Amino acid sequence: MTHAAQVDASAIPVDDIRKDIRPPISRAMIAIGFLLIVLSYTVNAMDRQVFPPLLPDIRADYGFSLEQGGLLATNFTLGMALAGLPAGYLLDRFRRKTVLLASIVIYSLGTMATPLATGLADMTVYRVVSGFGEGMQSAAIFAAMGAFFAHRRGLAFGVIGAGYSIGVFIAPLIGVRLMNLHGTWHSPFYLFGTAGLLIAAASLFFVKAALTERSVEETVSTRSYEYMPVSAYNRNSIALAVHSVVSGVAIYGFLGLYPTYLITSLHYTTEQAALAMSLLGFGGMTAVLGGWLGDRINQRNLLIVSMLAVSAIALCIYETQAGIGMQCVFAFLMGAFGLGFIYPNTNSAMQRAVRPEQIGRASGLFVTSYYGTAAFSGLLFAALVDSFGWSRAGLLQVTVLPLVGVAALAFVRPSRFNNVVR
């Protein structure tokens, strides 16, 4: 073997590897690969959202307090936050597909381990491990698809967000039905974890490197970004990160304890609470519309309007004591603005706030900022409920807090985004 043939490929910059290893990819393989990526994110959502509607039964089994249950309902986001910045670093240096596949396996195993818990401590560990994998996956998916669909980033993120919302929609219905069928809350965790492992196996063969490893420079026109800050952590990205923190605390505090509120305060049945939770996921399917709008209008203003809408809807949910019909309407609207508009547009705006070669770090920053403090949002909400009751707690965390996010968005300057035509 010649000396030239013995060159260590690991020393080649990852961008060069991405360009050298990619064969051409057909539209059919793009569609199949993208579908598998969306399905993997659907299962991600199912793993996350099957827990809240089953929480009353889990609390009864283990004797957890409301605060402990609230912590468990949202502490998986601590794992997501811990994964965010490291994942962003890895994604700028290694193959995104490798990070993606590893992440699916991690969160699937964490989900399957949850019913094996003997108490609060090990269940917390399993939930955090699951969240760590979900955070890695989120960063990998949005970095890869943000590069491949650079011109239609908002729309692509909207489709992925719709996939997530499908998971939010079906997880409570399937989870409660399986629990009633088998007489235990364990079976949904085993089913969803197995589904994730199967999707990871399929993705190994059908998600091609040409889809996941494209650099933004290959997708966008060659032009200068000198008008943008050099650092990935600039005025726009930091203001968006503050908004992301606020929206994560408000939305995940709501998601984590909404079924418990319906069951314990409004005396809904488990099935009725699961229906309302599913309508919330159905509302999140408007992410396609939300992402499409984010590509076409001022994204900062769209986020401001969406945060104000979340604030107003929360006021209706916690102050009107509405019946099941109106609660389903409110849940749909909360899903539409919270999951369908805020999530994909915050994510894509953060990528637009940095130079194209920095989108991996932007994706990691989004995951960390959105999910970091959200890990304790359920605990915070439960503590507020114990101190002030459901109505005042909802007013403080889901009505007033989003206004802080609106204030942060006022500092964002869309004229310095990387999609501005100059």
N, C-alpha and C positions, 0 to 999 in steps of 0.2 A: 504494500500500500504506500502511495506517495505521501510526502509531507503535506501537500495541499489537501489530500483527502482526509487528513487527520485533524483538520481545524475543528476546534471545539465550538459547536453551534450555540452552546449556552452563553458564549461571550458576545454573540451578535445582539445588538439592540432589539428590543421586542418589536418596534415598528418595522424594522427590516425583516424580521422573521414573518410578521404578518403579511408583508408584501410578497415575500418569496414563496410561502407555502400555499397561497390561495389559488386554486384552479377557478376558472369561470363558474358562476353559479346561475342556474336557470331560474326563471320566474316561479316554476313549480316548486323547486327546492327552497326558494325564498319563502313561499307561502307555507310550505310544510314546516320549515324551521320556525317561522314566526308563530304559527299556530301552536307548536309545541311549547314555545316560550310563554305564550299567553296562557296555555293550559297549566303550565308549571306555576304561574302566578295565581291562577284560580285555586289550585290546591294549596298554595301558600296562604291565601285568604281563608280557605276552609279550615286549615289548621289553626289559624288565629281565632276565627269567629265562632267555632263550635263550642268554645269554652264558656262564654257568657250565658247562653241560654241553659246550659247544664249546671251553672254555678250553684243554684239553690240546692240541687241534689248532691253536688260535690261537697258543699258546706255541711249538709246533713250527714253525709258519710263520715267526714273527718272531724266534725265539730268546729269548723273554722268560724271565726267572728266575721262580721260584715267587713271590717277593715282588712282582715287577712284575705277574705275572698276578693275584695276590690284590688288588693295588691297582686294576687295571683292572676286576676283577669287582665291586667295590663303589664305585669313585670317582664313578659317576654320582650317587650320593647327595649328593656335594658340591654338584652343580648343584641338586639338590632343596633342600638346606639354604639355598643362596644365594637361591633363589626364594621361600622360605617367608615371611619377614617382609615383603619388598616386595609379594608377592602379597596377604598379609593386609591391608596398607595400601590397595592398589588395590581390593580387594574391598569395602571399607567405603565406597568413593567412586565406583566406576564399575560398569558393568553386568557381572554375573558371566558372562553368556553370552559376551561379548566376550573376557574373560580365558580362559574355557574353550576357545573355538575356537582362539584364538591359541596356547594351550599345546599342543593336540593337534598342530597343524602343526609347532611347534618340535621336539617330541620325535620326531615321525615323520621329519622331515628329518635329525635327529641320528642316528637309528637307521640310515637308509639310507646315511649318510656313513661309518659305521663300517668297512665293508669296503674303503673307499677309502684308509684310513690307510696311510702308508708306514713308520710306526714308533711307538714308545711315545708321543712327544710329541703328534702329531696325533690318535692314537686316544684319548688322554686327553681332548683338547679335544672330540672328537665325543661321547664318553661323558658329559662334564660338560654339554654343550649339551643332550643328550637328557634328562639328569636335571633340568636347569633347567625344561624344558617339562613334565616329569612332576610336578615340585614345584608349578608353577603350577596344573596340572590338579587335583592332589590338593586344594590349598587351595580352588580354585573349586568343585569338586564338593561337598566336605564343608560349605563355607559355605552353598552354595545349598540342598542337601538337608537340612542341619541346620535351616535356616529353614523350609523347606516342610513337613518332617515333624517339627516341634518336639516333638509329643507322643509320637512313636514314633522318636525320633532313633536310639536304639541299634539298633532293628530295621532301619531304613533303611540305617544304616551297615553292618550285618551283611550285608544283601543286596548292597550295593556291594562289601564285602569278599569275599563269595562269588564275585562276578564276577571280582575280582582273582585269587582262588584258582583259578578255572577257567583263567585265563591261565597261572598257575604250573604247573598240571597239564598243559596241552596243549603249552606252548612247548618243553619238552625233547624230547617225543616227536616233534613236527613238525620241530623244528630238527635233531635227529640224523637223522631219516629223509630230510629234504631234503639234508642234507650228504652222506649216503651215496648218495642218488640222483643228485646232480649232481657229486659228487666234489669239492665245495668247501663251506666253511662260510659263504660269502658269501650264498647264496640266501635263508636264513631272514630275514636283516636286510632285504633288499629286499622280501620278501613282507610282513613285519609293518609296515614303514614305509608301504608302499602301503595296507595295510588301515587304518592310522590316518588317512591323508589322505581316504580314502573315507568314513570315519565322520564326520570333520569336515565334509565337504560335506553329508552327510545331516543332521547336527545343525543346520546353518545354517538348514534349512527346517523341521525337525520338532521341534526342542527350542524350546519357546515361552518367551517372557519371563515369562509368568505362572507358569511352573514354576521358573525360575531366579532371579527378582528379588523374590520375596516376602520381606517383612521379618518377623522373629520376632513383632513386636507384632501382626501380623495373624493369627497362628496361635494364640498363647497368650492366655489370659484376661488382661484388664487387671488388674494387681495391682502392688503395690510390691515393689521389690527393695532396699529400704533396708538389709535385714539382710546384704546382700552387700558386699564391698569395692568401692570406686569404681574402682580401677585394675584393668586386665585382667591385670596382673602382680602377683598376690597370693599368699598362702601356698599355697592349693590349686593354682593354675595352675603355680607354680614347683616345688612338690613333684612334681606330675605331669610337668613338663618334665624334671626330674632322672630320674625313672623312665623317661621316654620315651627319654632319651639312653642309659641303661643297656640298655634292651631293644633299641634300635636297634643298638648295638655287638654285643651278644650274638647276636641273631637274624640280622643281616646278615653278621656274620663267619662264622656257621654256613652260611648260604645260599650265600655266595660261594665257599666252598671245600669244601663237602660232596661234590660229585661228584668233585673232585680227590682227596679223602681216600679215597673208595670205590675209585677207579681205581688210585691209586699205593700206598696202604697195604694195602687189602684185596684188590687185584688183580681188581676187577670189570671187566667189559667196559664200553665206552661205553654200550651199550644197557641194561645192567643199572643203571648209574648214573643214566641218564635215567629209567628206571622208578621208582627210589627217589625221585628228585627230583619226579616227577609225583605219587607218592603223598603227598608233602609238600603239594603243591598241593591234592590231593583232601581232605586233612585240613583245609586252610584253608577249605573250603566249609562247615564247621561255623560260619562267621561268622554265619550267620542265627540259629543257636541262641545263639551267644555274645552277639550284639547284643540278642536278645530277652530273655535273662537279665539283661543290663545295664540294661534298662528296668524290671526287676521286683525285683531284689535289690540289696543293698549293693554298689555298683560297685567301691569300694575293695577290699573283701574278695574279690570275684571276681578282681580283678587280682592280688592277693597270692597266691591259690591258683594262678592260671595261671603266675605267675613261678616259684613253687616247683615246679610240674610241669615247666616247661621245664628247670630245673636238674636234676631227677631223670632226665628223658629223655636229656639230654646225657650224663649219667654212664653210662647204659646204652649209648649209641651209641659212645662212645670207649673204654669199658673192657671191654666184653664180646666184642669182635671177632666180632659176630654174623654169621650167614650172610645171604643175600639176603632170605629170608623175614622174619626178625626185623628186619632193617634197614628193610624196607618198612613194617613195623608201627611201628617207632620214628619213621620219617619221617612217617607219617600222624599220629601223636600230636604230634610237634613242630609240624606244620602246624596241627593243631587248636588247640593252646594258643597257639603263637606268632603265627599269622596269624588264626585264627578267633576267639580270645578276647581276646588282648592288644591287637592292632591296633585293632579297631573300638571297644573300650571305653576305651582310652587317649584316642583321638580324641574320642569323644563326651563323656567325663568332662571333658576340657579345655574343651570348649564349655560344659558345665554349670558350670564353675568361674568363669565370667565373666557379666556382665550381658548380656541378650539382644542389645543393640545392639553388643556387642563380639565377636560370634562370628567375624567375619572375622579379627580379630587373633588370636583363640584358634586358629583353623584354621592361620594362618600360623606361630604359635608351635609347634604340634604338628609341622608339616612340618620346621621348622628344627631342633627339638630331636631328633626321631626320626632324621632323615637326616643331620644335621650331622656328628657324630663317626662315624656309620656309614660315611661315605665312606672312612675309613681303617681300618675294622674288618677288612677282608680283608688289608691290609698288616700290621696288628697280629697277626692270627692266623697269617699266614705266618711272621712273625718269631719268634713263639712256637714254631711247629713246628720251625723251623731250630734254635732254641736247646734245646728240651726234647722234641721229638717230638710226634706227633699226640695221644697219650693225655694228656700233661700240658697241652698247649696247649688241648685241649677242656675239661679240668678247670678251667683258669684262666678262660677267656673265656666259656664257655657253661654252666658249672656254678656256679662261685663268684660271678662278676660279677652274675648276676641277683639274688643275695641283697642286693646294694647297692640295687637297685631296690625290693626289698621294704622295706628300711629307709626309703627315701624315701616310699613309700606310707603308712607309719605316720603321717606328718605331715598327710595329707589328711583334711579334715573334710567328709564328704558332707552334713552338716546345713546347709552354706552353699552348696550347689549351687542353681542357678536352677530346678530341677524339683521342689524341696521344696514340699510343700503345707503352708501355714501358716494 
